[in-house]
Amino acid sequence: MLFVVPPSLQSQDWMALSSRVWAQVPQDPRPAPELLPHATGSNLGDACVVGTINPELYKFPGDKSETNFPEGCLGWLWFSVEYQQEVERLLVGLIKAQRLQAPSESCSPLVKLHLLPDERRFLQSKTRRRTSSPQFDEHFIFQVSSKSVTQRVLRFLVYHVDRQRKHQLLGQVLFPLKEILERDGQCIIWRDLEAESLEVQPPSEFGDLQFCLSYSDCLNRLTVVVLRAKGLWLQEDASFVSVFVKVSLINHNKFVKCKKTSAVLGSADPVYNETFSFRADPTELDTASLRLTVLQSVEGDKSHELGRVMVGPYMYTRGKELEHWNEMLSKPKELVRRWHELCHTTEP
């Protein structure tokens, strides 16, 4: 990785330790002011802000994502993440945003970073004035233990700051940290902004599940992306609480194939972001359906059903579930995302 010397340190002397390692000649032990943590309106606790990042490192030649802007998109966010397991530190680089949909002609965005499930503490970027495609180039550090890193979720909340300094939410991005453990070193990611907020929309009686559907008639492939759930009713007396989702493809009321997400520990609002694919011929779509069941693992190999939802053709579903299925068929190769209320049943 390329390290850039901040401007405030470029006038100081450096000496070579090896062919690729440099160290500063000891001088004044006091840090430069711009390297000190920025203060926010919250108690940061185990989080701080450090330095800057070089935007030239994050330019992608031939990246057409900035020109192909789909209808209804709220904008995109670019960021980098890296987990240093030896020192249990999460490094987050806030790079840029594109095509933010502000409520007024002029957009002045800022971003707040939360490490869920901790809602109280956050880090905050500087406000970028009068731009819907801001370049942030800011770097943040969270202290995260290696035991809990796979259960934490990094959340970016993008706001517009109006003339009265009120914050209007433009969208959010959720990134489960378990994804970075599957990659080596620093990874650069971009995500669509989402309109839904777990705080704005209260969960239904048994909770809600959000997932995407897509069908490719060229590949005969049905794709399901399990995103997250909220408001689940966990068993209080369970000594070991973990929640997972089982996705089942059913044809003519017979199970064809089942797949499961990984288990998330101790959360009534788990985040998954896991993708599953099933082979399905176009002629089978009138008789096939998908059942998504949210289950809580208890002691041993036992599990307790928290709720389920089924999507499919008119033969099996009605309402929002039928609308989701039909919208998937009308938009081939496009991921169609929706929330669904979970229902409770005693059927197997």
C-alpha positions as CSV (number, residue, x, y, z in Angstrom):
1,M,0.0,0.0,0.0
2,L,1.2,3.5,-0.8
3,F,1.5,5.9,2.2
4,V,1.3,9.6,1.5
5,V,3.2,12.1,3.8
6,P,0.8,14.8,4.9
7,P,1.8,18.3,3.9
8,S,2.4,19.4,7.4
9,L,5.2,16.7,7.7
10,Q,6.8,17.1,4.3
11,S,9.2,19.7,5.5
12,Q,10.6,17.4,8.2
13,D,13.5,15.0,7.8
14,W,13.0,11.3,7.0
15,M,15.6,8.5,6.9
16,A,15.4,5.2,5.2
17,L,15.2,2.1,7.3
18,S,15.0,-0.3,4.3
19,S,14.3,-0.1,0.6
20,R,10.5,0.5,1.2
21,V,10.3,1.7,4.8
22,W,11.0,5.3,6.0
23,A,11.0,6.7,9.5
24,Q,10.8,10.3,10.8
25,V,13.9,11.8,12.4
26,P,12.9,12.5,16.1
27,Q,12.1,16.1,16.6
28,D,9.2,17.7,18.4
29,P,7.1,14.9,20.0
30,R,3.9,17.0,19.7
31,P,1.6,15.8,16.8
32,A,0.5,18.1,14.0
33,P,-2.9,19.7,14.8
34,E,-4.6,18.3,11.7
35,L,-3.7,14.7,12.8
36,L,-5.5,15.1,16.1
37,P,-9.0,13.5,16.3
38,H,-11.9,15.8,15.1
39,A,-14.4,16.6,17.8
40,T,-18.0,15.7,17.1
41,G,-21.2,16.2,19.1
42,S,-21.0,12.7,20.5
43,N,-18.8,10.8,22.9
44,L,-16.4,8.9,20.5
45,G,-15.1,6.5,23.1
46,D,-13.0,3.9,21.2
47,A,-13.2,5.7,17.9
48,C,-11.1,8.6,16.4
49,V,-10.4,10.3,13.1
50,V,-6.9,10.3,11.6
51,G,-5.1,11.9,8.7
52,T,-6.2,12.0,5.1
53,I,-6.1,9.6,2.2
54,N,-4.8,10.1,-1.3
55,P,-7.8,10.3,-3.8
56,E,-5.5,9.3,-6.7
57,L,-5.3,5.8,-5.2
58,Y,-9.1,5.3,-5.7
59,K,-9.6,6.3,-9.3
60,F,-10.8,3.4,-11.5
61,P,-9.9,3.6,-15.2
62,G,-12.9,2.9,-17.4
63,D,-15.4,2.9,-14.5
64,K,-18.8,3.4,-16.2
65,S,-20.8,3.2,-13.0
66,E,-20.8,7.0,-12.7
67,T,-22.4,7.5,-16.1
68,N,-25.0,4.6,-16.0
69,F,-27.4,6.0,-13.4
70,P,-30.4,3.9,-12.9
71,E,-33.9,5.4,-12.4
72,G,-34.8,5.7,-8.7
73,C,-31.2,5.4,-7.4
74,L,-30.5,7.7,-4.5
75,G,-26.8,7.9,-5.2
76,W,-23.6,5.9,-4.6
77,L,-21.0,5.9,-1.9
78,W,-17.3,4.8,-2.2
79,F,-15.3,3.7,0.8
80,S,-12.4,1.5,1.8
81,V,-12.2,-0.9,4.8
82,E,-9.3,-2.8,6.4
83,Y,-9.1,-4.7,9.6
84,Q,-5.8,-5.0,11.4
85,Q,-6.2,-8.1,13.5
86,E,-2.9,-7.7,15.3
87,V,-3.9,-4.4,16.9
88,E,-7.7,-4.9,16.6
89,R,-8.3,-1.8,14.6
90,L,-10.8,-1.1,11.8
91,L,-9.6,1.5,9.2
92,V,-12.3,3.1,7.2
93,G,-11.6,5.5,4.3
94,L,-14.5,7.7,3.2
95,I,-13.7,8.4,-0.4
96,K,-16.6,10.0,-2.3
97,A,-20.3,10.0,-3.1
98,Q,-22.0,10.5,-6.5
99,R,-25.3,11.7,-7.7
100,L,-26.8,12.4,-4.3
101,Q,-30.5,13.3,-4.5
102,A,-30.9,16.4,-2.3
103,P,-34.3,17.9,-1.6
104,S,-33.2,21.3,-2.9
105,E,-31.1,22.5,-5.9
106,S,-28.0,22.9,-3.7
107,C,-26.6,19.9,-1.8
108,S,-24.3,20.2,1.2
109,P,-23.6,16.6,2.3
110,L,-21.9,15.1,5.3
111,V,-21.6,11.5,6.4
112,K,-22.0,9.9,9.9
113,L,-20.4,6.5,10.6
114,H,-21.8,4.1,13.2
115,L,-20.5,0.8,14.2
116,L,-23.7,-1.2,15.0
117,P,-25.1,-2.3,17.3
118,D,-23.7,0.8,19.0
119,E,-26.2,3.6,18.1
120,R,-24.9,6.3,20.4
121,R,-21.3,6.8,19.3
122,F,-20.4,7.9,15.8
123,L,-17.8,9.6,13.7
124,Q,-18.6,12.4,11.3
125,S,-17.1,13.8,8.1
126,K,-16.7,17.4,7.2
127,T,-19.6,19.0,5.3
128,R,-19.0,19.5,1.6
129,R,-20.7,22.6,0.3
130,R,-22.9,22.9,-2.8
131,T,-22.1,19.6,-4.5
132,S,-24.1,16.5,-5.2
133,S,-21.0,14.5,-5.9
134,P,-18.6,15.3,-3.0
135,Q,-15.0,14.1,-2.7
136,F,-14.4,13.4,1.0
137,D,-11.0,11.7,1.2
138,E,-11.2,11.2,5.0
139,H,-9.9,8.4,7.1
140,F,-11.4,7.0,10.4
141,I,-10.4,4.4,13.0
142,F,-12.6,2.2,15.1
143,Q,-11.3,-0.1,17.8
144,V,-13.0,-3.5,17.4
145,S,-12.1,-6.7,19.2
146,S,-11.4,-9.7,17.0
147,K,-14.0,-11.7,18.8
148,S,-16.9,-9.4,17.9
149,V,-15.8,-8.1,14.5
150,T,-17.9,-10.6,12.5
151,Q,-21.0,-9.4,14.4
152,R,-20.5,-5.7,13.8
153,V,-22.0,-3.7,11.0
154,L,-20.6,-0.5,9.6
155,R,-23.3,2.1,8.8
156,F,-22.9,5.2,6.7
157,L,-25.7,7.8,7.1
158,V,-25.5,10.5,4.4
159,Y,-27.2,13.8,5.2
160,H,-27.9,17.1,3.5
161,V,-27.2,20.1,5.7
162,D,-29.7,23.0,4.9
163,R,-29.3,26.7,5.6
164,Q,-30.7,26.3,9.1
165,R,-28.1,23.6,9.7
166,K,-30.7,20.9,10.0
167,H,-29.8,17.4,8.8
168,Q,-32.0,15.7,6.2
169,L,-31.3,12.0,5.6
170,L,-30.5,11.2,2.0
171,G,-29.8,7.5,2.4
172,Q,-27.7,4.9,4.2
173,V,-25.3,2.1,3.5
174,L,-24.9,-1.0,5.6
175,F,-21.7,-3.0,5.4
176,P,-21.3,-6.2,7.6
177,L,-17.7,-6.5,8.8
178,K,-17.7,-10.2,8.2
179,E,-17.2,-9.5,4.5
180,I,-13.8,-7.9,5.1
181,L,-12.4,-11.1,6.7
182,E,-12.9,-12.9,3.4
183,R,-10.6,-10.4,1.7
184,D,-6.9,-9.7,2.0
185,G,-5.7,-6.3,3.1
186,Q,-7.6,-3.1,2.2
187,C,-10.6,-3.4,-0.1
188,I,-12.4,-0.5,-1.9
189,I,-16.2,-0.8,-2.2
190,W,-19.1,1.2,-3.6
191,R,-22.7,0.7,-2.7
192,D,-26.1,2.2,-3.6
193,L,-27.7,4.4,-1.0
194,E,-30.8,2.9,0.6
195,A,-33.9,4.9,1.6
196,E,-35.0,2.7,4.4
197,S,-34.0,3.4,7.9
198,L,-34.5,0.9,10.8
199,E,-35.5,3.8,13.0
200,V,-38.0,5.4,10.7
201,Q,-40.2,2.4,9.9
202,P,-41.3,0.4,12.9
203,P,-41.2,-3.4,12.6
204,S,-44.4,-5.4,12.2
205,E,-45.7,-7.9,14.8
206,F,-43.3,-10.7,14.1
207,G,-40.6,-8.6,12.4
208,D,-39.7,-7.9,8.8
209,L,-37.3,-9.3,6.3
210,Q,-35.6,-7.4,3.4
211,F,-34.4,-9.2,0.3
212,C,-33.8,-8.8,-3.4
213,L,-35.1,-11.0,-6.3
214,S,-33.7,-11.3,-9.8
215,Y,-34.3,-13.7,-12.7
216,S,-32.1,-14.2,-15.7
217,D,-33.9,-16.1,-18.5
218,C,-30.6,-16.4,-20.4
219,L,-29.0,-18.4,-17.6
220,N,-32.2,-19.9,-16.2
221,R,-31.1,-18.6,-12.8
222,L,-33.2,-17.3,-10.0
223,T,-31.2,-15.1,-7.5
224,V,-32.1,-14.2,-4.0
225,V,-30.1,-11.7,-1.9
226,V,-31.0,-11.8,1.8
227,L,-30.2,-8.3,3.1
228,R,-31.4,-8.0,6.7
229,A,-34.2,-8.4,9.2
230,K,-35.6,-6.1,11.9
231,G,-37.8,-6.4,15.0
232,L,-37.4,-10.1,15.5
233,W,-38.9,-11.7,18.7
234,L,-36.0,-13.7,20.1
235,Q,-36.6,-16.3,22.9
236,E,-35.5,-14.7,26.1
237,D,-34.7,-17.9,27.9
238,A,-32.3,-19.2,25.1
239,S,-28.8,-19.5,26.4
240,F,-27.3,-19.3,23.0
241,V,-29.0,-16.9,20.5
242,S,-28.1,-16.9,16.9
243,V,-30.4,-16.1,13.9
244,F,-30.2,-17.3,10.3
245,V,-32.4,-17.4,7.3
246,K,-33.3,-20.5,5.3
247,V,-34.2,-19.9,1.6
248,S,-36.2,-22.7,0.0
249,L,-37.1,-23.2,-3.7
250,I,-40.5,-25.0,-3.9
251,N,-42.1,-26.4,-7.1
252,H,-45.6,-27.9,-7.0
253,N,-45.5,-27.8,-3.2
254,K,-42.4,-29.9,-3.2
255,F,-39.0,-28.7,-1.9
256,V,-36.4,-28.5,-4.6
257,K,-33.5,-27.0,-2.8
258,C,-32.7,-25.2,0.5
259,K,-29.9,-22.9,1.3
260,K,-29.0,-21.1,4.6
261,T,-27.3,-17.8,5.5
262,S,-24.6,-17.6,8.1
263,A,-25.8,-17.2,11.7
264,V,-25.7,-13.8,13.4
265,L,-25.3,-13.8,17.1
266,G,-27.5,-11.9,19.6
267,S,-29.2,-9.4,17.4
268,A,-32.9,-8.8,16.8
269,D,-31.9,-6.7,13.7
270,P,-29.4,-9.0,11.9
271,V,-27.7,-8.0,8.7
272,Y,-26.7,-10.6,6.2
273,N,-26.1,-9.4,2.6
274,E,-25.8,-12.9,1.3
275,T,-26.6,-14.1,-2.3
276,F,-28.1,-17.4,-3.3
277,S,-28.8,-18.7,-6.8
278,F,-31.2,-21.5,-7.9
279,R,-31.7,-23.0,-11.4
280,A,-35.2,-22.5,-12.7
281,D,-36.5,-22.9,-16.2
282,P,-38.9,-20.2,-17.5
283,T,-41.6,-22.8,-17.8
284,E,-41.3,-23.5,-14.0
285,L,-41.9,-19.9,-12.8
286,D,-45.7,-20.3,-12.9
287,T,-45.5,-23.3,-10.4
288,A,-42.4,-22.4,-8.4
289,S,-42.2,-20.2,-5.3
290,L,-39.6,-19.1,-2.7
291,R,-40.0,-19.5,1.1
292,L,-37.7,-17.5,3.4
293,T,-37.8,-18.7,7.0
294,V,-36.1,-16.8,9.8
295,L,-34.9,-19.2,12.5
296,Q,-33.3,-18.9,15.9
297,S,-30.8,-21.5,16.9
298,V,-31.0,-22.7,20.5
299,E,-29.0,-25.3,22.4
300,G,-27.7,-28.2,20.4
301,D,-29.0,-28.6,16.8
302,K,-32.4,-27.3,17.6
303,S,-34.0,-24.2,16.0
304,H,-37.0,-22.1,16.6
305,E,-39.0,-20.5,13.8
306,L,-39.4,-16.7,14.3
307,G,-41.4,-16.1,11.1
308,R,-41.6,-16.8,7.4
309,V,-42.6,-15.2,4.1
310,M,-43.4,-16.7,0.7
311,V,-43.1,-15.0,-2.7
312,G,-44.3,-16.5,-5.9
313,P,-47.0,-16.5,-8.6
314,Y,-50.7,-16.0,-8.2
315,M,-51.1,-19.7,-7.5
316,Y,-49.4,-19.3,-4.1
317,T,-49.3,-15.6,-3.1
318,R,-51.2,-12.3,-3.0
319,G,-50.5,-8.7,-2.1
320,K,-46.9,-7.5,-1.7
321,E,-45.4,-10.9,-2.1
322,L,-47.1,-11.4,-5.5
323,E,-46.1,-7.8,-6.6
324,H,-42.5,-8.5,-5.7
325,W,-42.5,-11.7,-7.8
326,N,-44.2,-10.0,-10.8
327,E,-41.9,-7.0,-10.7
328,M,-38.9,-9.4,-10.8
329,L,-40.3,-11.0,-13.9
330,S,-40.9,-7.6,-15.5
331,K,-37.3,-6.4,-14.9
332,P,-35.0,-9.2,-16.0
333,K,-31.5,-9.2,-14.7
334,E,-32.3,-6.4,-12.3
335,L,-32.3,-6.8,-8.5
336,V,-35.7,-5.9,-7.1
337,R,-35.6,-5.1,-3.4
338,R,-38.4,-5.0,-0.9
339,W,-39.3,-5.4,2.8
340,H,-41.8,-8.1,3.7
341,E,-43.7,-8.7,7.0
342,L,-43.0,-12.0,8.6
343,C,-45.9,-14.3,9.5
344,H,-46.0,-16.9,12.2
345,T,-47.3,-20.4,11.5
346,T,-47.2,-23.8,13.2
347,E,-46.9,-25.6,9.8
348,P,-43.6,-27.5,9.2
